């Protein structure tokens, strides 16, 4: 029992997205602290040497999961529609819960670290299954919340399932809730009355990528000449990422500089209503800006096969000249600290968490929803004035060391893990529960008896060993006396 077993659980891991990138830092930290780390996700973007379990239904982009999401949230449902959504959701919950819980029990997992799943409705069956597992196993759980569920009106505009949406994230005594901004902490408290601890996203400055033989051909691999500037937008192609602003800025700068500078986007296109990706392609053609969509060549880490070399997101930062982050969403803003870590100038839109950086004294070119002549002028000056650029990035780097380095993660995370260990008799009680359940051969393959509740007016089930709710709804598992 000396080396504790911990599972990191997410819809996706090892991919080039904010949650995967941030999860990777915590995975490294857990390994460094001596945990036996297991990775569990619906999709892995690249190989890993750690024990892993891949369950496709956990991926929020799984076709059946996306279909359930459209049925539940895409239009107003009548009674029959809600019943159909209930049936489909319950079926998917069973497909997720049985194998996932079985893996945790068979591998004697003792601590859970959950990335955004308990606070996300992009895969509601996974959310429900995970909530049930957390309550039934009573394992100490860290639940990180990168995005708040009520930020996206898609999930609430038709209000088909108010009972379900009001219980995301769930309340449970064995969960420690983690937010990464003061705004998110306040929202979680006001909307769900859940206390949370702020641990900002951090970056390990000792692991920054350097120029080497592997990435020396980065520009050549993408057909970018040495005299062309690379404007890096390390986001997905999604409407709230405002790619059109980056295109406009580069178009204006190209006219001034008489050059053919390049926009590189590392994230994948998000196909949604309105065909935003097609809009972006049309704008690039109209404004004469070359865009490199590098999502099939740039991943979280490096790897290669006989036919092609794949670069890491860190290689992209290393070779970028300017980083663009025109995001409008309420995220932490990983590209902000990553640009600062690689000492790159940053042009950033005024998104909600930006004030948290500016109040600490960071220096960026800041836009306010529009690319103005001042934006173009300030960016051009930053490119051309080498002395000012070096002074600004050096200043930003010093602030990063103080507020967002991996030492900050140590200060906040380690006490939480130590608190789990100090709870009297906790680990032995958990171990006994797991060993006992593991001995029930085949039992964990059966789905739990808790069910998705579609109707608002269903009564709560009575408490007791033989619980039954004839009208449906959640059925809490019986608790054994210890």
N, C-alpha and C positions, 0 to 999 in steps of 0.2 A: 504493500500500500504506500511505499515511500514515493514512488513516481506516479503522480496522479494522472488519470486519463481524462482528457478534455476534448470535447467535440466543438468545432466551429461549423455552424450551420447557416447556409444562405441559399437563396434561389440560384445564384450563380457565384462561382469562385474562379480565380485565376483568369479573369477576363479584363478587358481594358474599359472599365467603367469605374465610377467613383467608389461604389461600395466594395468592389473587388480589390481595388487599389488600397483602400483603407484597411480592409480585412487582412490583407497581406502583411501589413505592419504589425497587427496584433498577433497574427500567426507566428511571425518571427519572434515576437516578444515572448509568447507562451513557450515556444521551443527553447528560447534562451533561458527561461526560468525553470526549465527542467520538466515540463509537462510532456506526456505522450499525447501528441495532438492528432486527432482524426478530423478529416475534412468531409463534410456532407453537403451535397448541392445537387441541383437539377441539371447543371451543365458546368463542365470544367473547360476553360478556354485553352489550357495547355497542361502538359504532364506535371506530375508532382511525385516526389519520393516519399511523401507522408502517406499513411493509411488513408484511403478515401472510399467513399460510397456515393455512387452517382445514381440518382433516381429521377428519370426524365420528367415525371409529373410534378416535381418540385420547381421546375423552370417556369418562370412567369410567361415565357414565350411558347410553352408547350401548346400545340394547336387546340387540344381539348380544353385546356385551362383558359386560353384566350376566348374560346367559344362560350364557356360558362360566364366569363366576365362580360361579354357583350350581352348575353341574355339577362344577367342580373342588373346591369347598370346602364345598358345602352338605350332603353326605352321604358315607358311606363307599363307596368305589368298588372294584369287583372288577377283574379283568384287562381285561375287555371295556370296562368303564366308563372305565378309564384310557386305553385305546386311543382311544376316542371323544373324550375330552377332548384327547388329543394331536392328533388330526386337526383338531378345531375350532380349537385354539389355534394350530397351525401355519398354518392358513388365514388367521386374523386377523393373525398376525405378518407374513405376506407382504403383506397389504393395507395395513398400516401402514408397513412398512419401505421398500418400493419408493418410494412418493411422497415420504415424509419425507426419505430419503437423497438422492433426486433434487433436492429443493428446496435442501438444504444445499449440494450440489455446484454446481448451476446458479447459485446466488447467491453462490458463493465465500465461504461462511461460514468464519470463522477461529477463533472462540471460541464455546463453548456454555455457557449458563447454564441449568441444568435445575432446575425447581421440583418436588421431591418424587417425580418419576416413577421414578427409579432406586431409591427406597426404599419404593415403594408396590406393593401387590398388588391394589388395587382395579381396575386395568386391567393384568393380567399380560401380555397380548400386547404392550401398549405398552412395558412394562418390558423384555421380552425384545428387542423390536425396537430400543429405544433403547440397550440394552447392546451389541448387535451393532454398531450404527452407531458408537458411541463407540470401540469397539475397532478397527474397520476403518478409520475416518478418522483416528484418533490425534489428534484436535483437542484442544487444552487445554480442560478442562471443569471448571466449577464445579457441584457437585451439592449443592443445599440439601435438608436433611431436616427437615421440619416435624413429622412423625410417624414413629415407629419401627414397622416392619411387625409385630413381635411383640407390640405393645400390644393388638392386636385378636385375641382367641382364635378368631374365626371362621375365620381363615386357617390355623390350625394344629390345630384340635381333632380332625380326622379324619386328619391326617398322610398325605394321599394322595400328595403330591409332596415328600418331604423333601429331595431333591436340589435342587429348584427353590427352595423356601422358604429353604434354607440359603445360597443365593447372592444373596439380596436384603438389602442392596444389593450390587452386584458389586464386585470388586476390579480396579482398573486403575491403572497408574502415571500416566496422564495426567489423572486425576480428583483435584481438591481437594474434600474433603468438608467441608460446613459444617453445623454444628448451632447451635441457638439457646439451648440451656440446658446447664448443666453435667451434669445428669442424662442428657440425650440423648447428650452426648459420651461419658460413661462407658459407657452402654449399647452404643453403636456399637463402642467399643473391646473390651468384654467379649464381646459376642455375635458380632462379625464381625472382630475384630482390625483394625479400620480406624481410623487416626488422623484426627481432625477438628479444625477450628478453630471456636471459638465466636464467632459474630457475632449478638448479640441482635437481636430485632426492634426497629426504630427508627421514629421519626416526624419528619418535617420540620416544625418549628415555624413556619417561614416560610410554609408553605402551608396553615395552618389556615383553615377557612371562617369568614367573618364574616357578620353580619346584613346583608342587602341586599334589593333589590327582588324578586329571584327567590324567595328563601325566606321573604319576609315573610308569605306566605299558607300557611305550612306547617301550622299547626294547623287552619286552616279547611279545607284540602284533605282532612284526615282526620276532620273533624267533631269536633274536640276544643276545648272551651271554654277561655277564658283562665284560669278558676279551677280547672281540672283539672290535676293533676300528670301529667306524662308519665314513666313508668318505662320506660326503654329497655333491652331485652335484644337486643343486636346479635349474635345467633347464629341458627343454623338451629333448626328444631323437631325435635329429636332426643333420644333418651332420655338420653344423657349430658350434655345441656344443661339437664336438670332444670327444665323450664319450670313444672312443678307447684309448685316452691318459690317461684318468683316470684309465681304466682297466690295462693298461701297468704299470702305477706307482704303483698301489696297488699290482699287481702281483710281482713286484720287491721287494717291502717292505715286502710282506708276506714271500718271500724266505729268506730275511735277518732276520726277526723277528721270523720266524718259527710259524706264527700264521695265522688264517683264518679270516683276517679283511674283512669288508663288504663295498661295494659301494651301497649307497642308492640314487636313482634318483626320484625326486618328480614330475617332469613334465611328460606329456603324450607323447607317441611315435607319431611322425609326419610321416605318411605314404606317401612316395613319390617315384619317380623313383629311381631305384637302390636298393630298399629294405634295407635301412640303418639299420632299426631296426633288421632285420634278420642278418645283418653283425655283429651288436653288440652282439647278442645272441651267434653267432658262436665264437666270440672272447672270450667271458666269459667262454665258455666251453673249448676252447683250452688252455686258460691261467689259468684255475682253479680258477677264481675269482667269488665269490658269489655276484650277483647283486640283490638288492631288488627294483623292479619297484613299487613304492608306490603311483602312481597317483590316484589309486582308494581308497586310505585310508587317503591321506593327501590333505587338501584343504586350502583355504585362511583362513577360520576360523573353529572353532570346531563345531561339531554337532554329534548327535548320534541317532540311532533308537534301537528298542529292540534287534536287532540281532548283531549290530556292532557299535563300537566307531570309530569316525573319528577325526583325529588330525588336528591341524593347521600347516601351514608351520613354524610358530614360535616354536612349539613343536619340530619340526625336527631340527631347528638350535640349540635349547637348549640342545638337547641330542647328537648332533654331536661332534666328536673329532677333525676332520679336515674338512674344506670346500674346495671343488675343483671347479674351474671355468676355464675350458680349452677353453672357447669360442674364436672364431676367428672373429665374426661379429662385426659390428660397432654400438654396443648398448652402453647405459650408463654404465651398469654393476651393477644392483641392488644387486646381491649376494655379491659384494665387500663390500658395506656399511652394508649389513645385517650381514655378517660374522664379521665385525669389531664391530658392535653394540652388538653382543652376545659374544664378546671377544674370537673368535675362530681363530686359525691360518689359513691362506689362501694360497693355491697354485693356481696361476693364470697364464694363458697364456698372452703373450704380445698382447692384442687386442688394437684397435686404441685409446680408451679413457683411457687406463691404465696410460699413461704418466701424465694425469691430476691428478691422485692420487699420483704417485711417486714423482712428482714435489713438492707436498705439504709435503712430508716426510714420507708417509706410508711405512711400512715394510712388504713385502710379499716374498714368494718363487716364483720367476718369471721364467717361461719357455718361450722359443722362438721357437714355432712350434713343438719341439720334446722333449720327455722325455729323458733327458741325465743322465749319471751317477751322474753329479753334482746335478741335480734335485732330484734324489733319495736320495743322501747323505744329501742335505740341508733339505729335508722333514723329513728324519730319525732323524737328529739332533734336529729339532724343536719338534718332538714327544718326544724324550728321555730327552732333556735338559729342565726341568721344569722351571728353573730360567729364561732362555732366552725367553722361550715361554711366560711366564707371563709378562716379561718386554716389549716384542714386542706388545702384545695385549693391554696392558695398554697404551702404547705410541700411538697406532693406535686409541684407543678410545678417547683420548684427542683431536686428530686431527679431529675426526668425530664430536665431540661436537662443534668444531669451524666452520667447513665448511659444514656439511651435516645434522645438527639437524633441527627439525621442526621450530625453531626460524628463520632460513634462509628463509623458506617458507613464514612465516609471513611478513618478511621484503620486499619480492618481490611481493607476491600475493595481499596483502591488498591494496597497492597503485593503482593497476590495477582496482580493484573493486570500490575503491573510485573515480577513474577517470570516471568510467561509471556513477556514481551517480551525479557527478558534472557537467556533460554536461547539459547546460541550456535547460530546458523543455524536456529533453530526455525521462524520464520515463512517463511523461504524454502523449507524442506523441506516444510512443510505446503502452501504455495502450489503447489509443483511437483506434489505428490500430487493436489491438487484439479484443477489445470489438466489433468493427464494423464487423470484419470478422466472429466472433463467431455468430453474429446475422443472418448471411446468412445460414440458416438451410440447411445442406446437401452439401453446396458448397465445403467444404474442403475435402469431401470424393472423389471428382473428381480429377484425376491426373492433374498436371500442364502441361502447353503447351510447356515447354522447352523440347527438345528432344536430345537424344544422336546423335552426328554428327560423322559419320563414314568416310566420304570422306574429304580429305585434301583441295580440291579446291572449296568447297562450299562457296558462298559469305556470309558475315555477314548480318543478317536481318536489314532492315531499321528501324529507330527509329520512334515511333509514337504509337497512341492508337490502331490502327487496323493493327497490324503487320502480314505479311504473307511472308513466304519463300517457294515458290512453289517447290523448290528442296529439302526441308527438312532442317534439322539443328535446332539449338536452336532458339526458339521464345521467346524473353524476355516478361515478363508480363507487361501490361500497368501500368504506375505509376499514381496514383491519386494526384491531387494538394492538398496540405495541407494548 
